[in-house]
Amino acid sequence: MKAMNLHEKTTTRTLEIGGMTCGACVAHVEKVLKAAPGVRDARANLATERAEIDLAPDADLAALARLLEAEDYPPRRQTLEIGVGGMMCGACVAHVEKALKKIPGVLAASANLATHRATVEVLSGAVDYATLAAAIRAEDYEPSPIEAQNHALADRAAEAALLRRNVWLAAAGAAPVVALEMGAHLSPAFASWTHRALGHDTAMVVAAALTTFVLAFPGRRFFQLGFNSLKRGAPDMNALVALGAGAAYLYSLLATFAPNLLPEGARHSYFESAAAIVAFILFGRWLESRARGRAAEAIAGLARLQPKTAHIRRESATRDLPVEEAQIGDLIEIRPGEPIPVDGVVVEGASHVDESLISGESLPVAKKPGEKLVGGAVNQDGFLLMRAEKVGEGTALAGIVRLVESAQGAKLPIQALADKVTAIFVPVVLALSALTFALWMILGPQPALALALVNAVNVLIIACPCAMGLATPAALMTGSGRGAELGILFRRGDALQRLAEIKTLAFDKTGTLTLGKPGLAEIAPASGHAEDDILALAAAVEARSEHPLARALVDAARARGMNLPEVEAFAYQPGLGVSGLVGARKIAVGSAELMAALGADVSNFADVDREQAGRGASVFFIAVDGVTAGLFALADPPRPQAAAAVAALKKLGVATAMLTGDRTATARAIGENVGIDDIRAGLKPEGKVAVLAELSERGPVGFVGDGVNDAPALAAADVGLAMGAGTEIARNSAEVVLVGSNPEKVATAVRLSRAVLRNIKQNLAWAFGYNIVLIPVAMGALYPLNGTLLNPAFGAAAMALSSLFVLGNALRLRAFRG
């Protein structure tokens, strides 16, 4: 066994470890760690559930994590986000990701060119912001806390201001150079004037001085970053610009100050190309920065919805305090015209609230005591006193911002091709540039050296992979931001692509296609039972359930002024019903299947059952001590928008289905009313999952639901869409959240996802097509045909326009109306 050199550097890392419950666990964790390769010492702590590990330089932290997982003490993981300034192309993204993945404790890293941030999955406790920042800075990119970048946007504004200043400096220096060099070719009169005023030699010295200024000051960033990337063996867009502009500049210096070193026919200067390249590319970067700022405006707009102060009542006095100081339970005054600072419930007053910027719903919502309020909505015409229930990062608005940021930072499957090409693109361009130089030197006419240089520089400049790097994230960023404005939140970015490809959308019935606020239509008690008695018993048990039909029974009982008895041993049977003990009596409320399982006969209610089911009502039975005691008919009408939503999906070529636990007659009455063709009834949660598997044989399938019993189907579908008014479990199981309860947003979400995917395909087609067409032109492919060669300055302009086309195309998504 190789002896360990104790003089080698030791690094101490901390891991947060799950599964430790006693001192023996601690001892075992320490034993496992100390026996692992590269570990010099380890100290586990039961109270903090952490282990501090002293590591040799060659230790593999990920291998230690796997070792602990095998011993059933899995290290915890977390996702960190960090701003990355200075990324300009797809190659930059690859470099940042590669640098982050090298950090011990980093399990995965994904950088995003459009949002200028990186999302990093790490072993909890092993990696912090400072470590990530150091790795990013070592690659010549600028790290920043994600909060500052995403919410204050200060870094983005500062970068745009610096670029604008550099653009003006570069333009001021390049314009006279272009005039001196190109003006003589375009206007004999101008050439004569400059010759008399300056003389050829003086004009070239002036051009050299101005070009030196442009490259040394506003263009310095390209040379610093470009040559560093070359030294690392990982060239990027900056390297292409630096090599192209630098080669033109150095060649021109020789032609101006040491012409004897060049063949007589090759003594041409290209100062205007070197200066114009920098000016054009800086101008393109500046416009890109502004365009990315507009693409990020959705998040900035959402963040601005929250007011800075709140009128908080404490100790019988109202004080204006920063909204960050609001606490759960605080009473907060909201005056007419003011935004609501946090989430909560109305305790006093009545008003209408505009929730359009949160939910996408256009009509103001009436609010009275007991109604929920969402932070960021705007109080319109009355005074409200609310009690805070969620503050800070717990509010719905903060959650929406997090979802949008998460979706914007995702990578779609369609981006995989662009990533593969970008990874090898810059080295290929360098090779093509070298090949171009060699071919023109060998096969080209005189002056071969000058022509070889010009065409090699053209290849370097025109082939920058910025557009490929921006094609997907720019569209995803703009589209998901626009979705948030319409009340469509993508919890995962890749769900957007899957939704665009969906073939069938299946709906839950209650609360999704129906209002979810059923009313009690009829009570049919069995002989020997009174209406009020069975209603009180049923409502007492159903009070423990979250189902809309359960709430209807409870509301009906309370409307009759009933005091509900206490319930013990409550149990919920998914898809069947609920049960519990009221005193000594066993109460069960649910479907005919539940009654059958209990051995309770429901045949006496067959006529009422058939009649109510035919009207679209849902029928529940109650059994007392195993004997059927009565029937409840609950009517839940379709949502007014349900038929339009189904029709819109059919127009998009998406088949629709309804999956419900209700009976066939009731399900058909609702489904046929709204236009659904495929109606599946009597399904338990696992039955819905099985039907989704069957439907998926036709192609990708989505599921729309809102209840606890919908969670398995939401998770099993290719895309789960949760209605935002539904339960937390449903929203956590879905990849798309539709804020509010309007089913028409389902069709809007499909249209938006298709628009984004179409936009991405357009961007990728442009980015790839641009390079496929123009790289041969830059190499001189047209010269044998018509003597045409590309000027490097025009190549730089074309490259900048390529990226701007992609960004401009992506920004069209901001106009999406649904």
Buried (B, 14 or more C-beta within 10 A) or exposed (E): EEEEEEEEEEBEBBBBBBBBEEEEBBEBBBEBBBEBEBBBEBBBBBEEBBBBBBBBEEBBBBEBBEBBEEBEBBBBBEEBBBBBBBBBBBBBBBBBBBBBBEBBBBBEBBBBBBBBBBBBBBBBBBBEBEBBBEBBEEBBBBBBBBEEBBBEBEBBEEBBEBBBEBBBBBBBBBBBBBBBBBBBEEEEEBBEEBEEEBEEEEBBBBBBEBBBBBBEBBBBBBBEBBBBBBEBEBBBBBBBBBBBBBBBBEBBBBBBEEBEEBEEEBBBBBBBBBBBBBBBBBBBBBBBBBBBBBBBBBBBEBBBBBBEBBBBEEEEEEEEBEBEEBEBEBBBBBEEEBBBBBBBBBEEBBBBBBBBBBBBBEEBBEBEEEBBBBBBBBBBEBBBBBBBBBBBEEBBBBBBBBBBBBBBBBBBEBBEEBBEBBBEBBBEBBEBBEEBBEBBBEEBEEBBBBBBBBBBBBBBBBBBBBBBBBBBBBBBBBBBBBBBBBBBBBBBBBBBBBBBBBBBBBBBBBBBBBBBEBBBBBBBBBEEBEBBBBBBBBBBBBBBBBBBBBBBBBBBBEEEEBEBBEBEEBEBBEBBBBBBBBEEEBBBBBBBBBBEBBEBEBEEBEEBBEBBBEEBBBBBBBBBEEBBBBBBBBBBBBBEBBBBBBBBBBEEEBBBBBBBBBBBBBBBBBBEBBBBEBBBBBBBBEBBBBBBEEBBEEEBBBBBBBBBBBBBBBBBBBBBBBBBBBBEBBBBBBBBBBBBBBBBBBBBBBBBBBBBBEBBBBBBEBBBEBBEEBBBBBBBBBBEEEEEBBBBBBBBBBBBBBBBBBBEBBBEBBEBEB
